[in-house]
């Protein structure tokens, strides 16, 4: 499962979604979808804008966390 960490980053910086959207030059709805975890496809341009504005790497925004049910047992 891919875990979206944008809400954690914004919370630590006390930044609103609207401030993020303005600063990253994103449509508010795109910023809100990403923030709320409702994004199912991660657009390279959106990731680029978020990383540039926040000064983070993609790995800081998105993290892979294995599903306990999907672990392959040998």
PDB file with SEQRES, HELIX, SHEET and CRYST1 records, atoms N, CA, C and O in Angstrom:
SEQRES   1 A   74  UNK UNK UNK UNK UNK UNK UNK UNK UNK UNK UNK UNK UNK          
SEQRES   2 A   74  UNK UNK UNK UNK UNK UNK UNK UNK UNK UNK UNK UNK UNK          
SEQRES   3 A   74  UNK UNK UNK UNK UNK UNK UNK UNK UNK UNK UNK UNK UNK          
SEQRES   4 A   74  UNK UNK UNK UNK UNK UNK UNK UNK UNK UNK UNK UNK UNK          
SEQRES   5 A   74  UNK UNK UNK UNK UNK UNK UNK UNK UNK UNK UNK UNK UNK          
SEQRES   6 A   74  UNK UNK UNK UNK UNK UNK UNK UNK UNK                          
HELIX    1 AA1 UNK A    6  UNK A   13  1                                   8    
HELIX    2 AA2 UNK A   17  UNK A   23  1                                   7    
HELIX    3 AA3 UNK A   28  UNK A   36  1                                   9    
HELIX    4 AA4 UNK A   44  UNK A   54  1                                  11    
HELIX    5 AA5 UNK A   58  UNK A   61  1                                   4    
HELIX    6 AA6 UNK A   68  UNK A   70  5                                   3    
SHEET    1 AA1 2 UNK A   2  UNK A   4  0                                        
SHEET    2 AA1 2 UNK A  62  UNK A  64 -1                                        
CRYST1    1.000    1.000    1.000  90.00  90.00  90.00 P 1           1          
ATOM      1  N   UNK A   1       0.843  -1.161   0.000  1.00  0.00           N  
ATOM      2  CA  UNK A   1       0.000   0.000   0.000  1.00  0.00           C  
ATOM      3  C   UNK A   1       0.900   1.239   0.000  1.00  0.00           C  
ATOM      4  O   UNK A   1       1.932   1.259   0.671  1.00  0.00           O  
ATOM      5  N   UNK A   2       0.518   2.247  -0.736  1.00  0.00           N  
ATOM      6  CA  UNK A   2       1.241   3.516  -0.756  1.00  0.00           C  
ATOM      7  C   UNK A   2       0.594   4.463   0.252  1.00  0.00           C  
ATOM      8  O   UNK A   2      -0.603   4.742   0.181  1.00  0.00           O  
ATOM      9  N   UNK A   3       1.393   4.945   1.175  1.00  0.00           N  
ATOM     10  CA  UNK A   3       0.897   5.867   2.201  1.00  0.00           C  
ATOM     11  C   UNK A   3       1.259   7.301   1.808  1.00  0.00           C  
ATOM     12  O   UNK A   3       2.418   7.610   1.535  1.00  0.00           O  
ATOM     13  N   UNK A   4       0.260   8.156   1.787  1.00  0.00           N  
ATOM     14  CA  UNK A   4       0.428   9.561   1.441  1.00  0.00           C  
ATOM     15  C   UNK A   4       0.729  10.333   2.727  1.00  0.00           C  
ATOM     16  O   UNK A   4      -0.059  10.285   3.672  1.00  0.00           O  
ATOM     17  N   UNK A   5       1.848  11.037   2.774  1.00  0.00           N  
ATOM     18  CA  UNK A   5       2.268  11.730   3.994  1.00  0.00           C  
ATOM     19  C   UNK A   5       2.095  13.250   3.917  1.00  0.00           C  
ATOM     20  O   UNK A   5       2.599  13.974   4.775  1.00  0.00           O  
ATOM     21  N   UNK A   6       1.381  13.736   2.887  1.00  0.00           N  
ATOM     22  CA  UNK A   6       1.237  15.180   2.706  1.00  0.00           C  
ATOM     23  C   UNK A   6       0.546  15.837   3.894  1.00  0.00           C  
ATOM     24  O   UNK A   6       0.967  16.911   4.322  1.00  0.00           O  
ATOM     25  N   UNK A   7      -0.499  15.227   4.436  1.00  0.00           N  
ATOM     26  CA  UNK A   7      -1.199  15.844   5.562  1.00  0.00           C  
ATOM     27  C   UNK A   7      -0.279  15.987   6.771  1.00  0.00           C  
ATOM     28  O   UNK A   7      -0.369  16.975   7.500  1.00  0.00           O  
ATOM     29  N   UNK A   8       0.596  15.023   6.992  1.00  0.00           N  
ATOM     30  CA  UNK A   8       1.559  15.088   8.096  1.00  0.00           C  
ATOM     31  C   UNK A   8       2.541  16.241   7.886  1.00  0.00           C  
ATOM     32  O   UNK A   8       2.858  16.973   8.824  1.00  0.00           O  
ATOM     33  N   UNK A   9       3.014  16.395   6.658  1.00  0.00           N  
ATOM     34  CA  UNK A   9       3.965  17.461   6.337  1.00  0.00           C  
ATOM     35  C   UNK A   9       3.315  18.831   6.510  1.00  0.00           C  
ATOM     36  O   UNK A   9       3.908  19.737   7.096  1.00  0.00           O  
ATOM     37  N   UNK A  10       2.094  18.976   5.999  1.00  0.00           N  
ATOM     38  CA  UNK A  10       1.406  20.263   6.138  1.00  0.00           C  
ATOM     39  C   UNK A  10       1.086  20.564   7.599  1.00  0.00           C  
ATOM     40  O   UNK A  10       1.196  21.710   8.035  1.00  0.00           O  
ATOM     41  N   UNK A  11       0.694  19.549   8.350  1.00  0.00           N  
ATOM     42  CA  UNK A  11       0.394  19.745   9.772  1.00  0.00           C  
ATOM     43  C   UNK A  11       1.617  20.220  10.542  1.00  0.00           C  
ATOM     44  O   UNK A  11       1.518  21.116  11.380  1.00  0.00           O  
ATOM     45  N   UNK A  12       2.767  19.623  10.260  1.00  0.00           N  
ATOM     46  CA  UNK A  12       3.999  20.012  10.942  1.00  0.00           C  
ATOM     47  C   UNK A  12       4.388  21.452  10.614  1.00  0.00           C  
ATOM     48  O   UNK A  12       4.999  22.144  11.429  1.00  0.00           O  
ATOM     49  N   UNK A  13       4.025  21.892   9.408  1.00  0.00           N  
ATOM     50  CA  UNK A  13       4.357  23.259   8.986  1.00  0.00           C  
ATOM     51  C   UNK A  13       3.222  24.247   9.239  1.00  0.00           C  
ATOM     52  O   UNK A  13       3.343  25.441   8.964  1.00  0.00           O  
ATOM     53  N   UNK A  14       2.125  23.728   9.765  1.00  0.00           N  
ATOM     54  CA  UNK A  14       0.928  24.546  10.016  1.00  0.00           C  
ATOM     55  C   UNK A  14       0.513  25.307   8.747  1.00  0.00           C  
ATOM     56  O   UNK A  14       0.266  26.513   8.762  1.00  0.00           O  
ATOM     57  N   UNK A  15       0.451  24.551   7.667  1.00  0.00           N  
ATOM     58  CA  UNK A  15       0.140  25.119   6.362  1.00  0.00           C  
ATOM     59  C   UNK A  15      -1.217  24.597   5.908  1.00  0.00           C  
ATOM     60  O   UNK A  15      -1.530  23.421   6.092  1.00  0.00           O  
ATOM     61  N   UNK A  16      -2.010  25.467   5.323  1.00  0.00           N  
ATOM     62  CA  UNK A  16      -3.322  25.066   4.832  1.00  0.00           C  
ATOM     63  C   UNK A  16      -3.218  24.510   3.412  1.00  0.00           C  
ATOM     64  O   UNK A  16      -2.218  24.705   2.722  1.00  0.00           O  
ATOM     65  N   UNK A  17      -4.263  23.823   3.001  1.00  0.00           N  
ATOM     66  CA  UNK A  17      -4.313  23.295   1.645  1.00  0.00           C  
ATOM     67  C   UNK A  17      -4.324  24.450   0.645  1.00  0.00           C  
ATOM     68  O   UNK A  17      -3.704  24.362  -0.415  1.00  0.00           O  
ATOM     69  N   UNK A  18      -5.016  25.517   0.977  1.00  0.00           N  
ATOM     70  CA  UNK A  18      -5.072  26.679   0.089  1.00  0.00           C  
ATOM     71  C   UNK A  18      -3.681  27.292  -0.094  1.00  0.00           C  
ATOM     72  O   UNK A  18      -3.311  27.653  -1.211  1.00  0.00           O  
ATOM     73  N   UNK A  19      -2.911  27.412   0.985  1.00  0.00           N  
ATOM     74  CA  UNK A  19      -1.535  27.926   0.884  1.00  0.00           C  
ATOM     75  C   UNK A  19      -0.680  27.007   0.014  1.00  0.00           C  
ATOM     76  O   UNK A  19       0.125  27.471  -0.793  1.00  0.00           O  
ATOM     77  N   UNK A  20      -0.865  25.710   0.188  1.00  0.00           N  
ATOM     78  CA  UNK A  20      -0.144  24.735  -0.626  1.00  0.00           C  
ATOM     79  C   UNK A  20      -0.496  24.905  -2.100  1.00  0.00           C  
ATOM     80  O   UNK A  20       0.389  24.954  -2.954  1.00  0.00           O  
ATOM     81  N   UNK A  21      -1.779  24.993  -2.389  1.00  0.00           N  
ATOM     82  CA  UNK A  21      -2.225  25.119  -3.777  1.00  0.00           C  
ATOM     83  C   UNK A  21      -1.658  26.378  -4.424  1.00  0.00           C  
ATOM     84  O   UNK A  21      -1.183  26.334  -5.559  1.00  0.00           O  
ATOM     85  N   UNK A  22      -1.706  27.484  -3.715  1.00  0.00           N  
ATOM     86  CA  UNK A  22      -1.152  28.738  -4.259  1.00  0.00           C  
ATOM     87  C   UNK A  22       0.349  28.640  -4.473  1.00  0.00           C  
ATOM     88  O   UNK A  22       0.850  28.982  -5.544  1.00  0.00           O  
ATOM     89  N   UNK A  23       1.067  28.175  -3.458  1.00  0.00           N  
ATOM     90  CA  UNK A  23       2.522  28.118  -3.522  1.00  0.00           C  
ATOM     91  C   UNK A  23       3.047  27.145  -4.558  1.00  0.00           C  
ATOM     92  O   UNK A  23       4.060  27.405  -5.206  1.00  0.00           O  
ATOM     93  N   UNK A  24       2.352  26.014  -4.716  1.00  0.00           N  
ATOM     94  CA  UNK A  24       2.783  24.996  -5.676  1.00  0.00           C  
ATOM     95  C   UNK A  24       2.155  25.219  -7.047  1.00  0.00           C  
ATOM     96  O   UNK A  24       2.396  24.455  -7.982  1.00  0.00           O  
ATOM     97  N   UNK A  25       1.345  26.275  -7.158  1.00  0.00           N  
ATOM     98  CA  UNK A  25       0.654  26.600  -8.410  1.00  0.00           C  
ATOM     99  C   UNK A  25      -0.174  25.424  -8.905  1.00  0.00           C  
ATOM    100  O   UNK A  25      -0.084  25.007 -10.059  1.00  0.00           O  
ATOM    101  N   UNK A  26      -0.994  24.898  -7.979  1.00  0.00           N  
ATOM    102  CA  UNK A  26      -1.901  23.786  -8.282  1.00  0.00           C  
ATOM    103  C   UNK A  26      -3.338  24.262  -8.138  1.00  0.00           C  
ATOM    104  O   UNK A  26      -3.625  25.210  -7.407  1.00  0.00           O  
ATOM    105  N   UNK A  27      -4.227  23.595  -8.841  1.00  0.00           N  
ATOM    106  CA  UNK A  27      -5.646  23.810  -8.650  1.00  0.00           C  
ATOM    107  C   UNK A  27      -5.992  23.337  -7.238  1.00  0.00           C  
ATOM    108  O   UNK A  27      -5.472  22.316  -6.788  1.00  0.00           O  
ATOM    109  N   UNK A  28      -6.863  24.065  -6.534  1.00  0.00           N  
ATOM    110  CA  UNK A  28      -7.206  23.701  -5.162  1.00  0.00           C  
ATOM    111  C   UNK A  28      -7.740  22.273  -5.081  1.00  0.00           C  
ATOM    112  O   UNK A  28      -7.401  21.533  -4.157  1.00  0.00           O  
ATOM    113  N   UNK A  29      -8.568  21.890  -6.042  1.00  0.00           N  
ATOM    114  CA  UNK A  29      -9.158  20.546  -5.989  1.00  0.00           C  
ATOM    115  C   UNK A  29      -8.085  19.466  -6.123  1.00  0.00           C  
ATOM    116  O   UNK A  29      -8.189  18.421  -5.480  1.00  0.00           O  
ATOM    117  N   UNK A  30      -7.061  19.692  -6.938  1.00  0.00           N  
ATOM    118  CA  UNK A  30      -5.968  18.719  -7.077  1.00  0.00           C  
ATOM    119  C   UNK A  30      -5.184  18.624  -5.770  1.00  0.00           C  
ATOM    120  O   UNK A  30      -4.831  17.528  -5.335  1.00  0.00           O  
ATOM    121  N   UNK A  31      -4.913  19.766  -5.147  1.00  0.00           N  
ATOM    122  CA  UNK A  31      -4.192  19.773  -3.872  1.00  0.00           C  
ATOM    123  C   UNK A  31      -5.020  19.073  -2.788  1.00  0.00           C  
ATOM    124  O   UNK A  31      -4.473  18.322  -1.980  1.00  0.00           O  
ATOM    125  N   UNK A  32      -6.311  19.312  -2.768  1.00  0.00           N  
ATOM    126  CA  UNK A  32      -7.187  18.708  -1.759  1.00  0.00           C  
ATOM    127  C   UNK A  32      -7.292  17.196  -1.953  1.00  0.00           C  
ATOM    128  O   UNK A  32      -7.267  16.449  -0.975  1.00  0.00           O  
ATOM    129  N   UNK A  33      -7.407  16.736  -3.193  1.00  0.00           N  
ATOM    130  CA  UNK A  33      -7.456  15.296  -3.467  1.00  0.00           C  
ATOM    131  C   UNK A  33      -6.177  14.612  -2.980  1.00  0.00           C  
ATOM    132  O   UNK A  33      -6.230  13.549  -2.362  1.00  0.00           O  
ATOM    133  N   UNK A  34      -5.038  15.228  -3.262  1.00  0.00           N  
ATOM    134  CA  UNK A  34      -3.761  14.643  -2.831  1.00  0.00           C  
ATOM    135  C   UNK A  34      -3.686  14.639  -1.306  1.00  0.00           C  
ATOM    136  O   UNK A  34      -3.302  13.633  -0.708  1.00  0.00           O  
ATOM    137  N   UNK A  35      -4.047  15.750  -0.675  1.00  0.00           N  
ATOM    138  CA  UNK A  35      -3.999  15.884   0.781  1.00  0.00           C  
ATOM    139  C   UNK A  35      -4.894  14.847   1.468  1.00  0.00           C  
ATOM    140  O   UNK A  35      -4.498  14.229   2.456  1.00  0.00           O  
ATOM    141  N   UNK A  36      -6.089  14.669   0.936  1.00  0.00           N  
ATOM    142  CA  UNK A  36      -7.051  13.787   1.583  1.00  0.00           C  
ATOM    143  C   UNK A  36      -6.848  12.312   1.238  1.00  0.00           C  
ATOM    144  O   UNK A  36      -7.563  11.453   1.755  1.00  0.00           O  
ATOM    145  N   UNK A  37      -5.885  12.012   0.373  1.00  0.00           N  
ATOM    146  CA  UNK A  37      -5.599  10.631   0.029  1.00  0.00           C  
ATOM    147  C   UNK A  37      -6.559  10.032  -0.971  1.00  0.00           C  
ATOM    148  O   UNK A  37      -6.636   8.810  -1.101  1.00  0.00           O  
ATOM    149  N   UNK A  38      -7.296  10.874  -1.684  1.00  0.00           N  
ATOM    150  CA  UNK A  38      -8.248  10.380  -2.672  1.00  0.00           C  
ATOM    151  C   UNK A  38      -7.643  10.275  -4.067  1.00  0.00           C  
ATOM    152  O   UNK A  38      -8.345   9.945  -5.022  1.00  0.00           O  
ATOM    153  N   UNK A  39      -6.357  10.550  -4.193  1.00  0.00           N  
ATOM    154  CA  UNK A  39      -5.674  10.426  -5.471  1.00  0.00           C  
ATOM    155  C   UNK A  39      -5.375   8.952  -5.721  1.00  0.00           C  
ATOM    156  O   UNK A  39      -4.802   8.275  -4.868  1.00  0.00           O  
ATOM    157  N   UNK A  40      -5.764   8.464  -6.887  1.00  0.00           N  
ATOM    158  CA  UNK A  40      -5.481   7.067  -7.219  1.00  0.00           C  
ATOM    159  C   UNK A  40      -4.319   6.950  -8.194  1.00  0.00           C  
ATOM    160  O   UNK A  40      -3.690   5.897  -8.294  1.00  0.00           O  
ATOM    161  N   UNK A  41      -4.035   8.028  -8.912  1.00  0.00           N  
ATOM    162  CA  UNK A  41      -2.903   8.075  -9.834  1.00  0.00           C  
ATOM    163  C   UNK A  41      -2.077   9.310  -9.503  1.00  0.00           C  
ATOM    164  O   UNK A  41      -2.615  10.402  -9.318  1.00  0.00           O  
ATOM    165  N   UNK A  42      -0.795   9.125  -9.433  1.00  0.00           N  
ATOM    166  CA  UNK A  42       0.088  10.220  -9.050  1.00  0.00           C  
ATOM    167  C   UNK A  42       0.721  10.837 -10.293  1.00  0.00           C  
ATOM    168  O   UNK A  42       1.594  10.243 -10.926  1.00  0.00           O  
ATOM    169  N   UNK A  43       0.267  12.030 -10.626  1.00  0.00           N  
ATOM    170  CA  UNK A  43       0.734  12.758 -11.795  1.00  0.00           C  
ATOM    171  C   UNK A  43       2.129  13.308 -11.534  1.00  0.00           C  
ATOM    172  O   UNK A  43       2.379  13.908 -10.488  1.00  0.00           O  
ATOM    173  N   UNK A  44       3.040  13.102 -12.485  1.00  0.00           N  
ATOM    174  CA  UNK A  44       4.427  13.541 -12.328  1.00  0.00           C  
ATOM    175  C   UNK A  44       4.526  15.052 -12.154  1.00  0.00           C  
ATOM    176  O   UNK A  44       5.346  15.525 -11.367  1.00  0.00           O  
ATOM    177  N   UNK A  45       3.704  15.821 -12.875  1.00  0.00           N  
ATOM    178  CA  UNK A  45       3.747  17.275 -12.763  1.00  0.00           C  
ATOM    179  C   UNK A  45       3.309  17.732 -11.375  1.00  0.00           C  
ATOM    180  O   UNK A  45       3.911  18.639 -10.800  1.00  0.00           O  
ATOM    181  N   UNK A  46       2.269  17.110 -10.837  1.00  0.00           N  
ATOM    182  CA  UNK A  46       1.791  17.461  -9.492  1.00  0.00           C  
ATOM    183  C   UNK A  46       2.860  17.122  -8.456  1.00  0.00           C  
ATOM    184  O   UNK A  46       3.153  17.929  -7.574  1.00  0.00           O  
ATOM    185  N   UNK A  47       3.444  15.926  -8.564  1.00  0.00           N  
ATOM    186  CA  UNK A  47       4.514  15.547  -7.629  1.00  0.00           C  
ATOM    187  C   UNK A  47       5.691  16.509  -7.720  1.00  0.00           C  
ATOM    188  O   UNK A  47       6.257  16.899  -6.699  1.00  0.00           O  
ATOM    189  N   UNK A  48       6.057  16.891  -8.933  1.00  0.00           N  
ATOM    190  CA  UNK A  48       7.159  17.828  -9.129  1.00  0.00           C  
ATOM    191  C   UNK A  48       6.864  19.169  -8.451  1.00  0.00           C  
ATOM    192  O   UNK A  48       7.726  19.718  -7.764  1.00  0.00           O  
ATOM    193  N   UNK A  49       5.670  19.689  -8.639  1.00  0.00           N  
ATOM    194  CA  UNK A  49       5.298  20.976  -8.030  1.00  0.00           C  
ATOM    195  C   UNK A  49       5.278  20.904  -6.511  1.00  0.00           C  
ATOM    196  O   UNK A  49       5.747  21.817  -5.832  1.00  0.00           O  
ATOM    197  N   UNK A  50       4.730  19.808  -5.979  1.00  0.00           N  
ATOM    198  CA  UNK A  50       4.692  19.638  -4.526  1.00  0.00           C  
ATOM    199  C   UNK A  50       6.100  19.546  -3.942  1.00  0.00           C  
ATOM    200  O   UNK A  50       6.413  20.206  -2.951  1.00  0.00           O  
ATOM    201  N   UNK A  51       6.943  18.726  -4.559  1.00  0.00           N  
ATOM    202  CA  UNK A  51       8.316  18.570  -4.060  1.00  0.00           C  
ATOM    203  C   UNK A  51       9.095  19.877  -4.131  1.00  0.00           C  
ATOM    204  O   UNK A  51       9.813  20.228  -3.194  1.00  0.00           O  
ATOM    205  N   UNK A  52       8.954  20.595  -5.236  1.00  0.00           N  
ATOM    206  CA  UNK A  52       9.675  21.863  -5.399  1.00  0.00           C  
ATOM    207  C   UNK A  52       9.223  22.871  -4.349  1.00  0.00           C  
ATOM    208  O   UNK A  52      10.057  23.504  -3.701  1.00  0.00           O  
ATOM    209  N   UNK A  53       7.914  23.027  -4.174  1.00  0.00           N  
ATOM    210  CA  UNK A  53       7.394  24.016  -3.227  1.00  0.00           C  
ATOM    211  C   UNK A  53       7.738  23.659  -1.782  1.00  0.00           C  
ATOM    212  O   UNK A  53       8.135  24.525  -1.002  1.00  0.00           O  
ATOM    213  N   UNK A  54       7.588  22.388  -1.431  1.00  0.00           N  
ATOM    214  CA  UNK A  54       7.815  21.969  -0.046  1.00  0.00           C  
ATOM    215  C   UNK A  54       9.282  21.683   0.259  1.00  0.00           C  
ATOM    216  O   UNK A  54       9.665  21.574   1.424  1.00  0.00           O  
ATOM    217  N   UNK A  55      10.104  21.561  -0.787  1.00  0.00           N  
ATOM    218  CA  UNK A  55      11.514  21.263  -0.581  1.00  0.00           C  
ATOM    219  C   UNK A  55      11.736  19.851  -0.057  1.00  0.00           C  
ATOM    220  O   UNK A  55      12.584  19.625   0.806  1.00  0.00           O  
ATOM    221  N   UNK A  56      10.960  18.899  -0.589  1.00  0.00           N  
ATOM    222  CA  UNK A  56      11.062  17.510  -0.146  1.00  0.00           C  
ATOM    223  C   UNK A  56      11.296  16.607  -1.353  1.00  0.00           C  
ATOM    224  O   UNK A  56      11.208  17.046  -2.500  1.00  0.00           O  
ATOM    225  N   UNK A  57      11.593  15.348  -1.077  1.00  0.00           N  
ATOM    226  CA  UNK A  57      11.733  14.325  -2.113  1.00  0.00           C  
ATOM    227  C   UNK A  57      10.406  13.577  -2.237  1.00  0.00           C  
ATOM    228  O   UNK A  57       9.571  13.629  -1.334  1.00  0.00           O  
ATOM    229  N   UNK A  58      10.217  12.889  -3.351  1.00  0.00           N  
ATOM    230  CA  UNK A  58       8.991  12.106  -3.554  1.00  0.00           C  
ATOM    231  C   UNK A  58       8.818  11.097  -2.420  1.00  0.00           C  
ATOM    232  O   UNK A  58       7.700  10.864  -1.960  1.00  0.00           O  
ATOM    233  N   UNK A  59       9.904  10.507  -1.976  1.00  0.00           N  
ATOM    234  CA  UNK A  59       9.856   9.537  -0.880  1.00  0.00           C  
ATOM    235  C   UNK A  59       9.405  10.133   0.443  1.00  0.00           C  
ATOM    236  O   UNK A  59       8.988   9.402   1.341  1.00  0.00           O  
ATOM    237  N   UNK A  60       9.484  11.452   0.576  1.00  0.00           N  
ATOM    238  CA  UNK A  60       8.968  12.111   1.773  1.00  0.00           C  
ATOM    239  C   UNK A  60       7.451  12.242   1.706  1.00  0.00           C  
ATOM    240  O   UNK A  60       6.779  12.248   2.738  1.00  0.00           O  
ATOM    241  N   UNK A  61       6.909  12.348   0.489  1.00  0.00           N  
ATOM    242  CA  UNK A  61       5.460  12.480   0.285  1.00  0.00           C  
ATOM    243  C   UNK A  61       4.759  11.128   0.268  1.00  0.00           C  
ATOM    244  O   UNK A  61       3.668  10.978   0.819  1.00  0.00           O  
ATOM    245  N   UNK A  62       5.391  10.149  -0.366  1.00  0.00           N  
ATOM    246  CA  UNK A  62       4.782   8.837  -0.541  1.00  0.00           C  
ATOM    247  C   UNK A  62       5.697   7.776   0.045  1.00  0.00           C  
ATOM    248  O   UNK A  62       6.912   7.810  -0.150  1.00  0.00           O  
ATOM    249  N   UNK A  63       5.102   6.837   0.762  1.00  0.00           N  
ATOM    250  CA  UNK A  63       5.891   5.775   1.376  1.00  0.00           C  
ATOM    251  C   UNK A  63       5.211   4.435   1.127  1.00  0.00           C  
ATOM    252  O   UNK A  63       3.993   4.317   1.256  1.00  0.00           O  
ATOM    253  N   UNK A  64       5.998   3.433   0.773  1.00  0.00           N  
ATOM    254  CA  UNK A  64       5.450   2.094   0.582  1.00  0.00           C  
ATOM    255  C   UNK A  64       5.396   1.378   1.921  1.00  0.00           C  
ATOM    256  O   UNK A  64       6.406   1.255   2.614  1.00  0.00           O  
ATOM    257  N   UNK A  65       4.198   0.905   2.280  1.00  0.00           N  
ATOM    258  CA  UNK A  65       4.005   0.138   3.494  1.00  0.00           C  
ATOM    259  C   UNK A  65       3.357  -1.181   3.082  1.00  0.00           C  
ATOM    260  O   UNK A  65       2.233  -1.174   2.579  1.00  0.00           O  
ATOM    261  N   UNK A  66       4.034  -2.312   3.280  1.00  0.00           N  
ATOM    262  CA  UNK A  66       3.466  -3.594   2.849  1.00  0.00           C  
ATOM    263  C   UNK A  66       2.163  -3.904   3.592  1.00  0.00           C  
ATOM    264  O   UNK A  66       2.041  -3.675   4.795  1.00  0.00           O  
ATOM    265  N   UNK A  67       1.198  -4.429   2.839  1.00  0.00           N  
ATOM    266  CA  UNK A  67      -0.043  -4.909   3.451  1.00  0.00           C  
ATOM    267  C   UNK A  67       0.263  -6.194   4.194  1.00  0.00           C  
ATOM    268  O   UNK A  67       0.941  -7.063   3.646  1.00  0.00           O  
ATOM    269  N   UNK A  68      -0.210  -6.345   5.416  1.00  0.00           N  
ATOM    270  CA  UNK A  68       0.055  -7.585   6.151  1.00  0.00           C  
ATOM    271  C   UNK A  68      -0.537  -8.811   5.446  1.00  0.00           C  
ATOM    272  O   UNK A  68       0.010  -9.910   5.547  1.00  0.00           O  
ATOM    273  N   UNK A  69      -1.640  -8.625   4.742  1.00  0.00           N  
ATOM    274  CA  UNK A  69      -2.299  -9.737   4.051  1.00  0.00           C  
ATOM    275  C   UNK A  69      -1.601 -10.134   2.774  1.00  0.00           C  
ATOM    276  O   UNK A  69      -1.806 -11.243   2.279  1.00  0.00           O  
ATOM    277  N   UNK A  70      -0.773  -9.248   2.222  1.00  0.00           N  
ATOM    278  CA  UNK A  70      -0.166  -9.522   0.924  1.00  0.00           C  
ATOM    279  C   UNK A  70       1.281 -10.010   1.018  1.00  0.00           C  
ATOM    280  O   UNK A  70       1.948 -10.158  -0.006  1.00  0.00           O  
ATOM    281  N   UNK A  71       1.762 -10.255   2.209  1.00  0.00           N  
ATOM    282  CA  UNK A  71       3.132 -10.732   2.367  1.00  0.00           C  
ATOM    283  C   UNK A  71       3.218 -12.163   1.849  1.00  0.00           C  
ATOM    284  O   UNK A  71       2.439 -13.029   2.248  1.00  0.00           O  
ATOM    285  N   UNK A  72       4.165 -12.396   0.964  1.00  0.00           N  
ATOM    286  CA  UNK A  72       4.357 -13.719   0.370  1.00  0.00           C  
ATOM    287  C   UNK A  72       5.202 -14.551   1.323  1.00  0.00           C  
ATOM    288  O   UNK A  72       6.300 -14.154   1.715  1.00  0.00           O  
ATOM    289  N   UNK A  73       4.670 -15.709   1.688  1.00  0.00           N  
ATOM    290  CA  UNK A  73       5.395 -16.600   2.602  1.00  0.00           C  
ATOM    291  C   UNK A  73       6.070 -17.690   1.800  1.00  0.00           C  
ATOM    292  O   UNK A  73       5.472 -18.280   0.900  1.00  0.00           O  
ATOM    293  N   UNK A  74       7.317 -17.952   2.134  1.00  0.00           N  
ATOM    294  CA  UNK A  74       8.078 -18.974   1.399  1.00  0.00           C  
ATOM    295  C   UNK A  74       7.901 -20.342   2.009  1.00  0.00           C  
ATOM    296  O   UNK A  74       8.471 -21.316   1.517  1.00  0.00           O  
TER     297      UNK A  74                                                      
END                                                                             
